[in-house]
Amino acid sequence: MARILAFDSGIGGLGIVARIRDLLPGVAVDYLADTAIFPYGEQPDATLRRRIVTLLGQAIDRLRPDVVVVACNTASTLALDSLRAAYDVPFVGCVPPIKWAADHTRTGTIGLLATRATVRRPYLRDLSTRFAPDCTLLAYGARGLADMAEAAFRGSPPDRQQLKTELDGLFDQMGGDRIDVVGIGCTHYTFLLDAMRETGPAHVTWLDPAPAVARQAARILTGCDTTADPRRPRAERVCFTAMPPDLAALLPGLRRLGYAIDAPCLFSKDVTTHS
């Protein structure tokens, strides 16, 4: 059976797992969340890059995936090139949907909601220059949305006033009233998409890259040699680098995604990183 490893700092990448399940119901999907240092958007770049490369190397060695989906914008923009250079396995990353937004806007002003780290990195400016040179990009690093998304996955709806405050950080910028398309630049926000549609301006189109990432993973998998590796675990794994204190609240959502588990595994208490 073919095997995919999906990776994120928390539960955000599970939105992509759901889309992979739709496309590839017969493929095993392991999930690894680096919960020990969640959220990634608040971590120093150099340390985080080394950690991601080391941690995913350990996961590849243990789980033997055919394809790795880096289901995290921060990790993708920071470490995807390093991962591809270090390991002989195909990687699929997530990048802010700037080109997609530019293709859909009528006003010429597009928005992006992402982590602070994604918003401040040169990678985003490069995407805008390459794929949206005729558009005005307004971006906002929303610190609170990832936490709200984690709670939403656990069954707690977001506080609408708190959500509006985060969205106002984007739409209240100068020219924000002209935004007609908003891209989701953090996989966590998938779990808030319906609430954002209801809370934000009615005329805005919201773009979630999760289905496109799943389709790319499916395309790459078709070109892989998926011969069974005897070193692979038989069952799908859900792993954390630090066990969530509210694990019981996570289990119903994991089961909805097809993980027949009662106790996710602790992947590593200590990820050693070297420069």
C-alpha positions in Angstrom: 0.0 0.0 0.0 1.2 3.5 -0.8 2.1 5.7 2.1 2.0 9.5 2.6 3.4 11.4 5.6 1.7 14.7 6.3 3.5 17.2 8.7 2.6 20.4 10.5 3.2 22.1 13.7 -0.3 21.3 15.0 -3.6 20.1 13.6 -3.6 22.5 10.6 -2.4 19.9 8.1 -5.3 17.6 8.9 -7.4 19.8 6.6 -5.1 18.6 3.8 -5.3 15.0 5.1 -9.1 15.2 4.7 -8.7 16.2 1.0 -6.2 13.4 0.5 -8.7 10.9 2.0 -11.2 12.1 -0.6 -8.8 11.7 -3.5 -6.9 8.6 -2.4 -9.1 6.5 -0.1 -6.8 3.5 -0.4 -3.5 5.3 0.6 -2.2 5.2 4.2 -1.6 8.6 5.6 0.6 9.1 8.7 0.5 12.4 10.5 3.2 14.1 12.5 2.6 17.3 14.5 5.5 19.2 16.1 3.5 20.2 19.0 6.5 20.7 21.3 7.1 24.2 19.8 3.7 25.2 18.4 3.1 27.7 16.9 5.8 27.7 14.2 5.1 31.3 13.3 6.6 32.5 16.5 10.0 30.6 16.3 13.4 31.9 15.1 14.0 31.0 11.4 17.5 29.4 11.7 16.6 27.2 14.7 13.3 26.2 13.1 14.8 25.2 9.8 17.3 22.9 11.4 14.6 21.4 13.6 12.3 20.7 10.7 15.0 19.1 8.6 16.1 16.9 11.5 12.6 15.9 12.6 11.4 15.0 9.2 14.6 13.0 8.6 13.8 10.9 11.7 10.1 10.5 10.5 11.2 9.4 7.0 13.5 6.8 8.5 10.8 5.5 10.8 7.7 5.7 8.6 9.2 5.1 5.1 6.7 7.3 3.2 6.5 7.4 -0.6 5.6 11.2 -0.5 6.0 13.8 2.3 3.4 16.6 2.4 4.8 19.6 4.3 1.3 20.8 5.3 2.5 24.0 6.8 3.1 27.3 5.0 5.8 28.4 7.6 7.7 25.1 7.3 7.4 25.1 3.5 8.6 28.7 2.9 11.4 28.2 5.3 12.7 24.6 4.8 11.3 23.0 1.6 14.5 23.6 -0.4 16.6 22.2 2.5 14.4 19.1 2.8 14.6 18.3 -0.9 18.4 18.7 -0.8 18.7 16.4 2.3 16.4 13.5 1.5 15.6 11.3 -1.5 11.8 11.4 -1.2 9.4 13.6 -3.0 8.1 16.6 -1.0 4.9 18.6 -1.6 4.8 22.0 0.1 2.2 24.7 0.8 2.7 28.2 -0.3 0.4 31.2 0.0 -2.1 31.2 -3.0 -0.9 34.5 -4.4 -1.2 33.5 -8.1 -4.6 32.0 -7.5 -5.8 35.2 -5.9 -4.4 37.4 -8.6 -6.2 35.3 -11.2 -9.5 35.8 -9.5 -9.5 39.4 -8.4 -11.5 42.1 -10.2 -10.4 45.0 -8.1 -6.7 44.3 -8.3 -6.4 44.2 -4.5 -5.9 40.8 -2.9 -5.5 39.8 0.8 -3.6 37.2 2.6 -4.1 35.9 6.1 -1.1 34.0 7.4 1.3 33.8 10.4 3.5 36.7 11.3 6.5 34.7 10.1 5.1 34.0 6.6 4.0 37.6 6.2 7.4 39.0 7.0 9.6 36.7 5.0 11.0 37.8 1.6 9.5 34.6 0.1 6.1 36.3 0.2 7.3 39.4 -1.6 9.0 37.2 -4.2 5.7 35.4 -4.8 3.9 38.7 -5.2 6.4 40.1 -7.6 6.4 36.9 -9.7 2.7 36.1 -9.8 0.8 39.2 -8.9 2.9 42.1 -10.3 -0.2 44.1 -11.3 -2.0 43.6 -8.0 -1.8 45.3 -4.6 -1.2 42.6 -1.9 -2.4 43.4 1.6 -1.2 40.8 4.1 -1.9 40.4 7.8 0.0 38.2 10.3 -2.9 36.9 12.5 -1.4 35.6 15.7 -4.7 34.4 17.2 -6.2 32.5 14.3 -4.1 29.3 14.7 -5.1 29.0 18.3 -8.8 29.5 17.3 -8.4 26.8 14.6 -6.9 24.4 17.1 -9.9 24.9 19.4 -12.4 24.6 16.4 -10.9 21.2 15.5 -11.6 20.2 19.1 -15.2 21.2 18.8 -15.1 24.8 20.3 -16.5 27.3 17.8 -14.5 30.6 17.5 -15.6 33.7 19.4 -17.0 35.8 16.6 -15.9 39.1 18.1 -12.3 37.8 18.5 -12.4 36.5 15.0 -13.7 39.8 13.7 -10.8 41.6 15.4 -8.3 39.4 13.6 -10.0 39.9 10.3 -10.1 43.7 10.9 -6.4 43.6 11.0 -6.5 42.8 7.3 -9.5 44.7 6.0 -8.9 47.9 8.1 -5.6 48.5 6.4 -5.5 51.4 3.9 -7.1 50.1 0.8 -8.6 47.1 2.6 -12.1 47.9 1.5 -11.0 47.0 -2.1 -10.0 43.4 -1.2 -12.2 41.0 -3.1 -10.1 37.8 -2.7 -8.4 36.5 0.4 -5.9 33.6 0.3 -5.4 31.4 3.3 -1.7 31.3 4.1 -1.8 29.0 7.1 -3.2 25.5 6.9 -4.8 25.8 10.3 -7.2 28.4 9.0 -9.1 25.7 7.0 -11.0 24.9 10.1 -12.2 28.5 10.4 -13.1 29.0 6.8 -16.9 28.9 7.2 -16.7 31.2 10.2 -14.5 33.7 8.3 -16.9 33.7 5.3 -19.8 34.5 7.7 -17.8 37.1 9.7 -15.9 38.9 6.9 -17.2 41.2 4.1 -19.9 39.5 2.1 -18.3 40.2 -1.3 -15.0 38.5 -0.5 -14.0 35.2 -2.1 -11.9 33.0 0.2 -9.2 30.6 -1.2 -8.1 27.5 0.6 -5.1 25.7 -1.0 -5.8 22.4 0.8 -7.5 20.7 -2.2 -4.8 21.8 -4.6 -2.1 20.5 -2.3 -3.9 17.1 -2.1 -4.1 16.9 -5.9 -0.4 17.6 -6.2 0.4 14.9 -3.7 -1.8 12.5 -5.7 0.0 13.4 -9.0 3.4 12.8 -7.5 2.3 9.6 -5.9 1.3 8.2 -9.3 5.0 8.4 -10.4 6.4 6.7 -7.3 7.5 3.2 -6.8 5.1 2.2 -4.0 6.4 -1.3 -3.5 5.7 -2.3 0.1 8.6 -1.6 2.4 8.9 -4.3 5.2 10.3 -1.6 7.6 7.0 0.4 7.5 4.6 0.2 10.4 1.4 -1.7 9.5 -1.1 0.8 10.9 -1.3 4.5 10.2 0.3 6.6 12.8 -0.6 9.9 14.4 2.4 11.3 16.2 3.2 14.3 18.4 6.5 15.7 19.6 4.8 16.7 22.8 1.6 15.0 23.9 -1.3 17.5 23.9 -2.7 17.9 27.4 -6.3 17.8 26.0 -5.7 14.7 24.0 -9.3 13.4 24.7 -10.7 16.5 22.9 -8.5 15.7 19.8 -9.6 12.1 19.4 -13.1 12.6 17.9 -11.7 14.8 15.1 -8.9 12.3 14.4 -11.5 9.5 14.2 -13.6 11.5 11.8 -10.6 11.6 9.5 -10.3 7.8 9.6 -7.7 7.3 12.3 -8.7 4.2 14.3 -6.8 5.2 17.4 -7.2 5.7 21.1 -3.6 6.8 21.9 -1.5 8.7 19.4 2.3 8.1 19.8 4.9 10.4 21.2 7.3 10.7 18.4 10.3 12.3 20.2 10.7 14.1 23.4 14.0 15.7 22.2 14.7 16.6 18.6 18.4 17.1 18.3 19.4 19.7 15.7 22.8 20.5 14.4 23.9 23.4 12.2 
